[in-house]
Amino acid sequence: MPVKPLDFSGLKTYSLFERPSKVSVEDLARPLSPGLSFKEFLACLPKELAAKDLLAVARAMAHAIKNKRPVIWGFGAHVIKVGLTPIIIDLMRRGFISAVMVNGACMVHDSELAMAGITSEDVAQALKDGSFGAAKETGELVNRAAKEGCKQGLGLALGKLLAEGDYPYKDLSLFASAYKLGVPVTVHVAIGTDIVHMHPTADGAAIGEASFYDFKVFCRLVADLEGGVFFLAGSAVLLPEVFLKALTVVRNLGYKVEKFTTVNFDFIRHYRPLTNVVNRPTMTGGKGYHITGHHEILIPLLAGALLEELSHEA
């Protein structure tokens, strides 16, 4: 026998006007027009999802800055490769970034930009004959920093070398600028992941010792993160794991780090940033945000929103 269709005549309904709803006309985007100021542009964004979260992140950062709480930025080398160093340096100069934590590849690309004004070789081409990663000057400088960083950390050692050296583009160097401004930079290295590890000047013991020193410095920074913000961009595995370990270290030692904001920017939704940065650390009362998109667009938007937020609060 054929199955009879279900009779919907008895289905209960309610009034649309009495129903709780997530979207209202006040939340909709506004049309754009030529000549808008950045503040006016932000006001045109819809008050939904990532647009809403972007402005919430800017407010959280502004709140932390006004209350003299830390705003720590962590990111992988892609952030440098897509040209965002000048924006990050500007935020450091304004006092809006308390500290920076990066992976080893950031040393490579930042050093090359400072020395030669160029970086990011064609890996596919260079890999064919084994010349990939064999730039002499890059290996020598970064490995020298590792050897000199055993007692002061990788970030500080490289920043000092770049700031005090005769490099034509050092004003665009994240490390050199941080050194001159007194902003801590910690470098977290996985042996074998960076081109400088295969150079003749590489010293595994020095790299490990200097990076371990930086890990302990980073733990000291995280110990003071209550009421602050930890921002991460472009690291799917290494930096989320470092952050999680640092957080458990400081909590184990008795530091109160419970209510703070975490943020992750990346192209796709990776497991570790979502779990180890956005979700788990904020379960004690903080707030985590994840925004998916291109760094070269999102980070300038965030920087602009932060400047507007602080200007408004001032």
C-alpha positions in Angstrom: 0.0 0.0 0.0 1.3 3.5 -0.8 2.3 5.7 2.2 -0.1 8.4 3.0 1.2 12.0 3.3 1.3 13.4 6.9 -1.6 15.7 7.7 -0.3 19.2 8.8 -3.7 20.6 9.7 -3.1 20.2 13.4 0.3 21.9 13.5 0.6 24.6 16.2 1.7 28.1 15.0 2.6 31.3 16.8 2.7 35.0 15.9 5.9 36.2 14.1 5.7 39.4 16.1 5.9 37.6 19.4 8.8 35.3 18.5 12.3 35.9 19.7 14.6 36.5 16.6 18.3 36.9 16.1 18.2 39.5 13.3 16.4 42.8 13.2 16.4 45.7 10.7 18.7 47.6 13.1 21.4 44.9 12.5 21.4 45.2 8.7 24.3 46.7 6.7 24.0 50.3 5.4 24.8 51.2 1.8 28.2 52.6 1.1 29.0 55.9 -0.7 32.2 57.4 -2.0 34.4 59.4 0.4 33.3 57.6 3.6 35.7 58.0 6.6 36.9 54.7 8.1 34.6 55.3 11.1 31.6 55.7 8.8 32.6 52.6 6.9 32.7 50.6 10.1 29.2 51.9 11.0 28.0 50.5 7.7 28.9 46.9 8.5 26.1 44.6 9.5 25.9 43.8 13.2 26.2 40.1 12.5 28.7 37.2 12.8 32.3 38.1 11.9 31.6 41.8 11.4 30.1 42.0 14.9 33.0 40.0 16.3 35.6 42.2 14.6 34.3 45.2 16.4 34.0 43.3 19.7 37.7 42.3 19.4 38.7 45.9 18.9 36.6 46.9 21.9 38.3 44.2 24.0 41.7 45.4 23.0 40.9 49.0 23.6 39.5 48.1 27.0 42.7 46.2 27.9 44.9 49.1 26.7 42.9 51.7 28.7 43.1 49.6 31.8 46.8 49.0 31.3 46.3 45.2 30.8 48.5 43.2 28.3 47.6 42.8 24.6 49.9 40.0 23.3 50.1 39.3 19.6 51.1 35.9 18.3 51.5 35.1 14.6 53.2 32.9 12.0 55.4 34.1 9.2 52.6 34.5 6.7 51.6 37.7 8.5 55.0 39.1 7.7 55.1 37.7 4.1 51.8 39.4 3.2 53.2 42.8 4.1 51.7 43.6 7.5 54.9 44.5 9.5 54.4 48.3 9.1 50.9 48.1 10.7 52.2 45.9 13.6 55.1 48.2 14.1 52.8 51.2 14.2 50.6 49.6 16.8 53.7 48.8 18.9 54.9 52.5 18.6 51.5 53.6 19.9 51.8 51.3 22.9 48.9 49.1 21.7 50.9 45.8 21.6 52.5 44.7 24.9 54.4 41.7 23.5 54.8 39.6 20.4 55.3 35.8 20.1 56.2 34.2 16.8 57.5 31.1 15.2 61.0 30.6 13.8 60.1 31.4 10.2 59.3 35.0 11.3 63.0 35.4 12.0 63.8 34.4 8.5 61.4 36.6 6.6 61.9 39.6 8.9 65.7 39.4 8.6 65.6 39.1 4.8 63.3 42.1 4.5 65.6 44.1 6.8 68.8 43.1 4.9 67.6 43.1 1.3 64.1 44.4 1.1 62.9 41.0 -0.3 61.9 37.6 1.0 59.9 34.5 0.1 61.7 32.5 -2.5 60.1 30.3 -5.1 60.2 27.0 -3.2 59.0 24.8 -6.0 61.7 26.0 -8.3 64.5 26.0 -5.8 63.6 22.5 -4.4 64.4 20.9 -7.8 68.2 21.3 -7.4 68.3 21.5 -3.6 69.0 25.2 -3.4 65.9 26.0 -1.4 66.6 27.8 1.8 70.4 28.1 1.2 70.6 31.9 1.3 74.0 32.6 3.0 73.2 35.9 4.7 70.0 34.6 6.2 71.5 31.5 7.8 74.5 33.4 9.2 72.5 36.2 10.8 69.7 34.1 12.3 72.1 31.4 13.6 74.3 34.1 15.1 71.2 35.4 16.9 70.6 31.9 18.3 74.1 31.7 19.6 73.9 35.1 21.2 70.4 34.5 22.4 71.2 31.7 24.9 71.3 34.2 27.8 68.8 36.8 26.5 66.4 34.9 24.2 66.1 34.7 20.4 63.8 37.6 19.9 65.9 40.1 21.8 69.2 38.9 20.3 67.9 39.1 16.7 66.3 42.5 17.4 69.6 43.9 18.8 71.6 42.6 15.8 69.2 44.1 13.3 68.7 47.4 15.1 72.5 47.9 15.6 73.5 46.6 12.2 73.9 48.4 8.9 70.8 47.1 7.2 68.9 49.4 4.7 65.4 48.4 5.7 65.7 47.8 9.4 63.1 50.4 10.1 60.6 48.0 8.6 61.9 45.1 10.8 59.5 43.8 13.5 62.4 42.6 15.6 64.5 45.7 15.3 61.6 48.0 16.0 60.5 45.9 19.0 64.1 46.0 20.4 64.2 49.8 20.1 60.7 50.2 21.6 61.3 47.7 24.4 58.5 45.4 23.3 59.3 41.8 24.2 59.4 39.3 21.3 59.6 35.6 22.0 60.5 33.1 19.3 59.2 29.5 19.5 61.2 27.1 17.3 60.6 23.5 16.2 63.9 22.1 15.1 64.0 21.3 11.4 61.1 23.5 10.4 63.2 26.6 9.4 65.7 27.0 6.5 68.4 28.2 8.8 68.5 24.8 10.6 70.2 23.2 7.6 72.9 25.8 7.3 76.5 25.1 8.3 76.3 27.7 11.0 73.3 26.1 12.7 73.9 25.0 16.3 71.0 22.9 17.6 72.0 23.3 21.2 72.0 27.1 20.9 68.7 27.2 19.1 67.1 24.9 21.6 68.5 26.8 24.6 67.5 30.2 23.2 64.0 29.1 22.3 63.5 27.6 25.7 64.6 30.8 27.3 62.0 32.6 25.2 59.3 30.1 26.3 60.0 31.0 30.0 59.8 34.7 29.1 56.5 34.0 27.4 55.2 32.2 30.5 56.1 35.3 32.5 54.0 37.4 30.1 51.1 35.1 30.2 51.2 35.1 34.0 50.0 38.8 33.8 47.3 38.2 31.2 44.3 38.6 33.5 42.0 41.2 32.0 44.1 41.3 28.8 43.9 40.0 25.3 45.8 37.2 23.5 45.6 37.5 19.7 46.8 34.8 17.3 47.0 34.8 13.5 48.3 32.3 11.1 49.6 29.5 13.3 47.7 26.2 13.1 49.8 24.1 15.5 52.9 25.4 17.0 51.9 28.7 18.7 48.5 27.4 20.0 50.4 24.5 21.7 52.9 26.9 23.2 50.2 29.2 24.5 48.3 26.3 26.1 51.4 25.0 27.8 52.3 28.5 29.1 48.8 29.0 30.4 48.9 25.7 32.4 52.3 26.5 33.7 51.2 29.9 35.2 48.0 28.5 36.6 50.0 25.6 38.2 52.3 28.1 39.8 49.3 29.9 41.3 48.9 32.9 39.0 45.3 34.0 38.5 44.7 34.0 34.7 41.0 33.4 34.3 39.1 36.3 32.7 40.7 37.5 29.5 40.0 37.6 25.8 41.4 35.3 23.1 41.2 35.8 19.4 42.2 33.7 16.4 42.4 34.9 12.8 43.1 32.4 10.0 42.1 31.2 6.5 40.3 28.1 7.7 39.1 26.7 11.0 41.9 24.6 12.4 41.4 22.3 15.4 44.2 23.6 17.7 43.6 27.4 17.5 39.9 26.8 18.1 40.5 24.4 21.0 43.7 25.6 22.6 43.2 29.4 22.1 39.5 30.2 21.6 37.7 27.6 23.7 39.6 25.9 26.4 41.5 28.8 27.9 38.4 31.0 28.3 36.2 28.4 30.0 36.9 30.1 33.4 35.1 33.3 32.5 36.8 34.8 29.5 35.7 35.2 25.9 37.1 33.7 22.7 36.6 34.8 19.1 37.4 33.2 15.8 37.3 35.1 12.5 38.1 33.4 9.2 39.6 35.3 6.4 42.8 36.7 4.8 45.3 38.3 7.1 46.1 41.1 4.6 42.5 42.3 4.8 41.5 41.4 8.4 44.5 42.7 10.3 44.3 46.2 8.7 40.6 46.3 9.4 41.2 45.3 13.1 44.0 47.9 13.4 41.7 50.6 12.0 38.8 49.6 14.2 41.1 49.6 17.3 42.3 53.1 16.5 38.7 54.3 16.0 37.7 52.7 19.3 40.5 54.3 21.3 39.9 57.6 19.6 36.2 57.4 20.5 36.9 56.5 24.1 39.5 59.3 24.4 
